[in-house]
Amino acid sequence: MLFGQQKDWEAFQSFAFSVESGDTLLIDDASIMTPKFAQSAAESSGVRQICCAVGALGRSFQSMTLEDYISEEYQAALEHYGRGVRAIYRLKSSKTTLPSAILASMLFTTFEFMAGSTVNAAKHHNHAVAMMYQYVDLLIEEQGLPLEELKLSDMDKAMFDSLERHDTSPWIESLSKAGHVKILCPARRFPHGCRHRLSMSKIPDRFNSTQQAFTWWNFVQHMMAHSLHPLKVSGDGVRRVSEATKAAAYNECDDFLHSWRTAFTPLCQHAKEHRITHGSRWSRAMILETMYLETISELHARHKTHANMLPAVKPLYLDLIRSMMQLAREKPLNGPATIGLENSIIRPIGFALVRCQDPEVVQEATAALEAIVGGVNMSWTLVYLLKSRNKTKPMVTLERSWGWYFTATGCSSGAHVFDGIP
C-alpha cells in the first residue's frame, strides 16, 4: 500500500494539485512528472513522503487570516518530512536509486524554500546537483558516451535541466522584483567545472514547440552567464576588465541570443497567426518573447547602443493580461472542476506581475484578478497578497509558494544575467 492513511493520500493529492500548471504558462517538466514518478519509480518511498510533506505544508496555510499555520497539517508536514529523510538515508547509492535521491533533494529544496529557509533550500539544491553529477558519471561509465550524447530518460533530462535553471536564474521570494535572490551552487563548479547536456553548436534551425524553445532559452541564459562571468569577478575582488574583454563577452552573448531568436522566429510567427485557435501556444510564445526582448534590450543598452530600436515589452504584458480576461469571460470557472483552466487564466497574469512593475501593468493585472470569479479563490489570494502590508506567517509562506512556482517555470530568467556588471 502506497499510502497508509486517508490523510496521507489527501496530502499527496494536494501536492499533485499544486503542480497542475494549466497550459498557458511555461512548464517545468520535472514537477509535472513527479506525482507519477513518486507512485511508480524504484525506491520512490522517500519521494512520495516529501511530496506528502509539501502537500501538507500547503494545506497548513490555507487560512491566510490566521497568525500561524494550522497546527495539525503543519505537524503532518513535519512527520512526512522526517519519514522522507529516513527513507532517503536508507538508500544505497546506485544507478537505480540515484534518480529518486536527486528528486527527493529537489523536493526538500521546495519544502524548505516554501517554509522560509532559503539557506537550507540552497543546501538541498547543492546536494541534488552533486548527486546529479555522480549519476551522470555512472551513466558515462556504463554507456561509454560523453554527457551530451548520453541516453537519458525524460525524467533524467527534466531534473538535469531544472537544476541548471535553478542555478542560473534568481529565486523569487516575493511578488516584487526586490524579492529575487541569486543562488550559487558550489557543486556545479561554475564556471570551469560546470557540465552541460546541451551544446550551442546543436541548437535546432527552428524549434518545433514552445517547450523546446523554453529548454534552449534556459541553456542560452546559462551560457550567457558563463560568458559574462569574467566581467563580474576577479581574483582580488576588484574589477579590472578591459573594454576589449567586455566587447568580446557581449558579442558572444549577442551570438547566443541571435541563434535562439533565429530558431524561435518561425514558431513565434505561427503562434501569432493562429492565436485565436491555439491561444495557449500563443501565450507561451509571448512569455518567451517578453523574456527575450528584455534580455536583448539590456544587452543593447550596454553594448550595441546604435542598434535598431526594439519593440516595447509593456504592450506584450498588457496583451497577455487582456487575453486571459477574455478566456475567463468565454470559459466560466466552476470550483475544483476547472482547476486546470483557472491555472491557465491566473498564472500568466501572475507572470506579468512578477516581471513588470510598470504601474499600468500592475493596475490592469490587479483589476483583472479582482474580476475573476467562480474558481477556487486563486485570483483572490494573489490580490490579497499584493495589497496586504502586514503579512501573517501563512501569507508569507503562500507568497513564497507562488514565488517558487514561478522560479521553477523559468519566469525569473532574462536580463538578470547582467546583474553585477558595472
C-alpha positions as CSV (number, residue, x, y, z in Angstrom):
1,M,0.0,0.0,0.0
2,L,1.5,3.4,-1.1
3,F,-0.5,5.5,1.4
4,G,-1.1,4.2,4.9
5,Q,-4.0,6.6,5.8
6,Q,-6.6,8.7,4.0
7,K,-4.9,11.9,5.2
8,D,-1.6,10.8,3.6
9,W,-3.4,10.4,0.3
10,E,-5.1,13.8,0.7
11,A,-1.7,15.4,1.4
12,F,-0.3,13.7,-1.8
13,Q,-3.3,14.9,-3.8
14,S,-2.7,18.4,-2.5
15,F,0.8,18.2,-3.9
16,A,-0.4,16.9,-7.2
17,F,-3.0,19.7,-7.3
18,S,-0.3,22.3,-6.7
19,V,1.8,21.2,-9.7
20,E,-1.1,21.3,-12.1
21,S,0.1,24.0,-14.4
22,G,-2.6,24.7,-16.9
23,D,-1.4,25.2,-20.5
24,T,-0.8,28.9,-20.9
25,L,2.5,29.2,-18.9
26,L,5.8,27.5,-19.5
27,I,6.1,24.1,-17.9
28,D,8.6,22.6,-15.5
29,D,8.7,19.0,-16.8
30,A,10.3,17.7,-13.6
31,S,7.4,19.0,-11.5
32,I,4.7,17.6,-13.9
33,M,6.4,14.1,-13.9
34,T,6.9,13.9,-10.1
35,P,3.4,12.6,-9.0
36,K,3.7,9.6,-11.4
37,F,7.4,9.0,-10.5
38,A,6.5,9.1,-6.8
39,Q,4.0,6.2,-7.3
40,S,5.9,4.0,-9.7
41,A,9.7,4.5,-9.7
42,A,12.1,2.2,-8.0
43,E,12.9,3.2,-4.4
44,S,10.4,6.1,-4.5
45,S,9.0,5.9,-1.0
46,G,11.2,8.9,0.1
47,V,10.0,10.9,-2.9
48,R,6.4,10.0,-2.0
49,Q,6.8,11.1,1.6
50,I,8.3,14.5,0.7
51,C,5.5,15.0,-1.8
52,C,3.1,14.5,1.0
53,A,5.2,16.9,3.2
54,V,4.9,19.6,0.6
55,G,1.2,18.9,0.2
56,A,0.5,19.0,3.9
57,L,2.6,22.2,4.3
58,G,0.4,23.8,1.6
59,R,-2.8,22.7,3.5
60,S,-1.4,24.3,6.7
61,F,-1.5,27.8,5.4
62,Q,-4.9,27.7,3.6
63,S,-6.3,30.2,6.1
64,M,-4.3,33.3,5.5
65,T,-6.0,35.3,8.2
66,L,-4.6,33.2,10.9
67,E,-1.3,34.3,12.6
68,D,0.2,30.9,12.3
69,Y,-0.1,27.6,10.4
70,I,-3.0,25.1,11.0
71,S,-1.1,23.0,13.6
72,E,-2.5,19.6,12.7
73,E,-1.5,20.0,9.0
74,Y,1.9,21.5,9.8
75,Q,2.7,18.7,12.2
76,A,1.7,16.2,9.5
77,A,4.1,18.0,7.1
78,L,7.0,17.7,9.5
79,E,6.2,14.0,10.1
80,H,6.2,13.3,6.3
81,Y,9.4,15.3,6.0
82,G,11.1,13.2,8.7
83,R,9.9,9.9,7.1
84,G,11.3,11.2,3.7
85,V,14.7,11.9,5.2
86,R,14.8,8.4,6.8
87,A,13.8,6.7,3.6
88,I,16.4,8.5,1.5
89,Y,19.1,8.0,4.2
90,R,18.5,4.2,3.9
91,L,19.1,4.2,0.1
92,K,22.4,2.7,-1.1
93,S,23.8,4.9,-3.8
94,S,23.5,3.3,-7.2
95,K,22.4,4.0,-10.8
96,T,18.9,2.7,-9.8
97,T,18.4,4.7,-6.7
98,L,20.1,8.0,-7.5
99,P,17.2,9.4,-9.6
100,S,14.9,9.0,-6.5
101,A,17.5,10.6,-4.3
102,I,18.0,13.5,-6.7
103,L,14.3,14.2,-7.0
104,A,13.9,13.9,-3.2
105,S,16.6,16.6,-2.7
106,M,14.8,18.8,-5.2
107,L,11.6,18.3,-3.3
108,F,13.4,19.1,0.0
109,T,14.5,22.3,-1.7
110,T,10.9,23.1,-2.5
111,F,9.7,22.4,1.1
112,E,12.5,24.5,2.7
113,F,12.0,27.4,0.4
114,M,8.3,27.4,1.0
115,A,8.8,27.2,4.7
116,G,11.0,30.2,4.7
117,S,14.6,28.9,4.8
118,T,16.3,29.9,1.6
119,V,19.7,28.9,3.2
120,N,18.5,25.3,3.8
121,A,16.8,25.2,0.4
122,A,20.1,26.2,-1.3
123,K,21.9,23.4,0.6
124,H,19.5,20.8,-0.7
125,H,19.8,22.2,-4.2
126,N,23.6,21.9,-4.0
127,H,23.3,18.3,-2.8
128,A,20.9,17.5,-5.7
129,V,23.4,18.9,-8.2
130,A,26.3,16.9,-6.6
131,M,24.2,13.7,-6.9
132,M,23.2,14.5,-10.5
133,Y,26.9,14.8,-11.4
134,Q,27.5,11.4,-9.6
135,Y,24.6,9.9,-11.6
136,V,25.9,11.3,-14.8
137,D,29.4,9.8,-14.2
138,L,27.8,6.4,-13.6
139,L,25.9,6.7,-16.9
140,I,29.0,7.8,-18.8
141,E,30.9,4.8,-17.5
142,E,28.1,2.4,-18.4
143,Q,27.3,3.8,-21.8
144,G,30.8,4.9,-22.9
145,L,29.5,8.2,-24.2
146,P,30.1,11.9,-23.3
147,L,27.4,13.7,-21.4
148,E,26.0,15.4,-24.5
149,E,25.3,12.0,-26.1
150,L,24.0,10.0,-23.1
151,K,20.7,8.2,-23.4
152,L,18.8,9.8,-20.6
153,S,15.2,9.2,-19.6
154,D,12.7,12.0,-19.9
155,M,12.8,12.4,-16.1
156,D,16.6,12.5,-16.1
157,K,16.6,15.3,-18.7
158,A,13.9,17.2,-16.8
159,M,15.8,17.0,-13.5
160,F,19.1,18.0,-15.1
161,D,17.5,21.0,-16.8
162,S,15.6,22.0,-13.8
163,L,18.7,22.0,-11.6
164,E,20.6,24.0,-14.2
165,R,17.8,26.5,-14.4
166,H,17.6,26.9,-10.6
167,D,21.3,27.7,-10.6
168,T,21.2,30.2,-13.4
169,S,18.1,32.3,-12.6
170,P,17.2,34.1,-9.4
171,W,14.8,32.5,-7.0
172,I,11.6,34.5,-6.4
173,E,10.9,35.0,-2.7
174,S,8.1,37.6,-3.1
175,L,6.0,39.0,-5.9
176,S,8.1,42.2,-6.2
177,K,11.4,42.3,-8.1
178,A,13.1,43.2,-4.8
179,G,12.3,39.7,-3.7
180,H,14.6,37.9,-6.2
181,V,17.8,36.2,-4.9
182,K,20.6,34.5,-6.7
183,I,21.8,31.1,-5.6
184,L,25.3,29.9,-6.1
185,C,25.9,26.2,-6.3
186,P,29.5,25.0,-5.4
187,A,28.7,21.5,-6.6
188,R,28.4,22.8,-10.2
189,R,32.0,24.1,-10.0
190,F,31.0,27.1,-12.1
191,P,32.4,28.3,-14.4
192,H,35.3,25.9,-15.2
193,G,33.9,22.6,-13.9
194,C,30.3,23.2,-15.0
195,R,28.8,20.4,-17.1
196,H,26.1,20.6,-19.8
197,R,24.0,18.1,-21.6
198,L,23.3,20.6,-24.5
199,S,25.7,22.4,-26.8
200,M,25.1,25.7,-28.7
201,S,26.5,24.0,-31.8
202,K,23.5,21.7,-31.8
203,I,20.7,24.3,-31.4
204,P,17.9,23.4,-33.9
205,D,17.5,25.6,-37.0
206,R,13.9,26.1,-35.9
207,F,12.0,25.0,-32.7
208,N,9.1,22.6,-33.1
209,S,7.4,23.5,-29.8
210,T,7.4,26.2,-27.1
211,Q,8.7,23.6,-24.7
212,Q,11.7,23.0,-26.9
213,A,12.2,26.8,-27.2
214,F,12.0,27.1,-23.4
215,T,14.6,24.4,-22.9
216,W,17.0,26.1,-25.2
217,W,16.2,29.6,-23.8
218,N,17.3,28.5,-20.4
219,F,20.5,26.9,-21.8
220,V,21.2,30.2,-23.7
221,Q,20.8,32.0,-20.3
222,H,23.3,29.6,-18.7
223,M,25.8,30.1,-21.5
224,M,25.5,33.8,-21.2
225,A,26.2,33.5,-17.5
226,H,29.5,31.8,-18.5
227,S,30.4,34.5,-21.0
228,L,29.7,37.3,-18.5
229,H,31.3,35.7,-15.5
230,P,34.8,37.3,-16.1
231,L,33.1,40.8,-16.1
232,K,31.7,40.3,-12.6
233,V,34.6,38.9,-10.6
234,S,38.3,38.9,-10.3
235,G,40.8,37.2,-8.1
236,D,41.4,40.2,-5.7
237,G,37.7,41.2,-5.7
238,V,38.4,44.3,-7.8
239,R,37.0,44.5,-11.3
240,R,39.7,45.3,-13.8
241,V,38.2,44.4,-17.1
242,S,39.3,45.9,-20.4
243,E,36.8,47.3,-22.9
244,A,38.0,44.6,-25.4
245,T,37.2,41.8,-22.9
246,K,33.7,43.4,-22.3
247,A,33.1,43.7,-26.0
248,A,34.1,40.0,-26.6
249,A,31.7,38.8,-23.9
250,Y,28.9,40.9,-25.1
251,N,29.4,39.8,-28.7
252,E,29.3,36.2,-27.6
253,C,26.0,36.8,-25.7
254,D,24.7,38.5,-28.8
255,D,25.5,35.4,-30.9
256,F,23.8,33.2,-28.4
257,L,20.7,35.3,-28.5
258,H,20.7,35.5,-32.3
259,S,20.9,31.8,-32.6
260,W,18.0,31.3,-30.3
261,R,15.9,34.1,-31.9
262,T,16.5,32.6,-35.4
263,A,15.2,29.2,-34.3
264,F,12.3,30.8,-32.4
265,T,11.0,33.3,-35.0
266,P,9.1,30.8,-37.2
267,L,7.4,29.3,-34.1
268,C,6.5,32.7,-32.7
269,Q,5.1,33.9,-36.0
270,H,3.0,30.8,-36.4
271,A,1.7,31.3,-32.8
272,K,0.7,34.8,-33.6
273,E,-1.0,33.8,-36.9
274,H,-3.0,31.1,-35.1
275,R,-3.7,33.0,-31.9
276,I,-7.5,32.5,-32.0
277,T,-7.4,28.7,-32.5
278,H,-4.3,28.0,-30.4
279,G,-4.4,30.6,-27.6
280,S,-2.3,28.6,-25.1
281,R,0.6,28.2,-27.5
282,W,0.4,31.9,-28.3
283,S,0.5,32.7,-24.5
284,R,3.6,30.6,-24.0
285,A,5.3,32.1,-27.1
286,M,4.6,35.6,-25.8
287,I,6.1,34.8,-22.4
288,L,9.3,33.7,-24.2
289,E,9.1,36.8,-26.4
290,T,9.0,39.1,-23.3
291,M,12.0,37.4,-21.7
292,Y,14.0,37.6,-24.9
293,L,13.1,41.3,-25.6
294,E,14.0,42.3,-22.0
295,T,17.4,40.5,-22.3
296,I,18.3,41.8,-25.8
297,S,17.3,45.3,-24.7
298,E,19.6,45.2,-21.7
299,L,22.4,43.9,-23.9
300,H,21.9,46.7,-26.4
301,A,21.8,49.3,-23.6
302,R,25.3,48.1,-22.5
303,H,26.8,47.3,-25.9
304,K,25.1,47.9,-29.2
305,T,23.7,51.3,-28.4
306,H,23.5,52.1,-32.1
307,A,21.3,49.0,-32.9
308,N,17.8,49.3,-34.3
309,M,15.1,50.2,-31.9
310,L,13.5,47.1,-30.3
311,P,9.7,46.6,-29.8
312,A,8.5,47.7,-26.4
313,V,7.7,44.9,-23.9
314,K,4.9,46.6,-21.9
315,P,2.3,46.1,-24.7
316,L,3.0,42.4,-24.6
317,Y,2.3,42.2,-20.9
318,L,-1.0,44.1,-21.3
319,D,-2.0,42.0,-24.3
320,L,-1.3,38.8,-22.2
321,I,-3.4,40.1,-19.3
322,R,-6.3,41.1,-21.6
323,S,-6.2,37.7,-23.4
324,M,-6.5,35.9,-20.1
325,M,-9.5,38.0,-19.2
326,Q,-11.1,37.2,-22.5
327,L,-10.5,33.5,-21.7
328,A,-12.2,33.9,-18.3
329,R,-15.2,35.5,-20.0
330,E,-15.5,32.7,-22.6
331,K,-15.0,29.8,-20.2
332,P,-16.5,30.4,-16.7
333,L,-14.8,28.8,-13.7
334,N,-16.5,26.2,-11.6
335,G,-14.6,25.5,-8.4
336,P,-12.2,22.5,-8.3
337,A,-13.7,21.0,-11.5
338,T,-12.0,23.8,-13.6
339,I,-8.6,24.0,-11.7
340,G,-6.6,23.5,-14.9
341,L,-8.5,26.3,-16.6
342,E,-8.1,28.5,-13.6
343,N,-4.3,28.0,-13.6
344,S,-4.3,28.8,-17.3
345,I,-6.0,32.1,-16.7
346,I,-4.4,33.2,-13.4
347,R,-0.7,32.2,-13.8
348,P,0.1,34.3,-16.9
349,I,-1.3,37.3,-15.1
350,G,0.9,36.4,-12.1
351,F,3.8,36.2,-14.5
352,A,3.1,39.8,-15.6
353,L,3.1,41.0,-12.0
354,V,6.3,39.2,-11.2
355,R,8.1,40.5,-14.3
356,C,6.8,44.1,-14.7
357,Q,6.5,46.8,-12.1
358,D,5.0,49.3,-14.6
359,P,2.0,51.0,-12.8
360,E,-0.3,50.5,-15.7
361,V,0.5,46.8,-16.0
362,V,0.2,46.3,-12.2
363,Q,-3.1,48.2,-12.1
364,E,-4.6,46.2,-15.1
365,A,-3.4,42.9,-13.7
366,T,-4.9,43.6,-10.3
367,A,-8.2,44.7,-11.8
368,A,-8.2,41.5,-13.9
369,L,-7.7,39.3,-10.8
370,E,-10.4,41.1,-8.9
371,A,-12.9,40.5,-11.7
372,I,-12.3,36.7,-11.9
373,V,-14.9,34.7,-10.0
374,G,-16.1,31.1,-9.8
375,G,-12.8,29.3,-9.2
376,V,-11.0,28.2,-6.0
377,N,-10.1,31.7,-5.0
378,M,-6.7,31.7,-6.7
379,S,-7.1,35.2,-8.0
380,W,-8.3,36.5,-4.6
381,T,-5.3,35.1,-2.8
382,L,-2.9,36.9,-5.2
383,V,-4.8,40.2,-4.8
384,Y,-4.8,39.8,-1.0
385,L,-1.0,39.2,-1.1
386,L,-0.4,42.2,-3.3
387,K,-2.5,44.6,-1.1
388,S,-1.5,43.4,2.4
389,R,1.3,45.2,4.1
390,N,1.5,43.3,7.4
391,K,1.6,39.6,6.2
392,T,0.8,36.7,8.6
393,K,3.1,33.7,8.6
394,P,0.7,31.7,6.3
395,M,0.7,34.7,3.9
396,V,4.5,34.8,3.7
397,T,4.6,31.1,3.0
398,L,1.9,31.4,0.4
399,E,3.8,34.2,-1.3
400,R,7.0,32.1,-1.3
401,S,5.0,29.2,-2.8
402,W,3.9,31.4,-5.7
403,G,7.5,32.5,-6.0
404,W,8.8,29.0,-6.2
405,Y,6.3,28.1,-8.8
406,F,7.4,31.0,-11.0
407,T,11.0,30.2,-10.3
408,A,10.6,26.5,-11.3
409,T,8.9,27.5,-14.6
410,G,11.7,29.9,-15.5
411,C,9.8,33.1,-15.0
412,S,12.7,34.8,-13.4
413,S,15.1,34.3,-16.3
414,G,16.2,37.2,-18.6
415,A,18.1,40.4,-18.2
416,H,19.2,39.3,-14.6
417,V,22.3,37.7,-16.3
418,F,23.8,41.2,-16.5
419,D,23.4,42.0,-12.8
420,G,26.7,42.8,-11.1
421,I,28.4,44.2,-14.2
422,P,29.4,47.8,-13.7
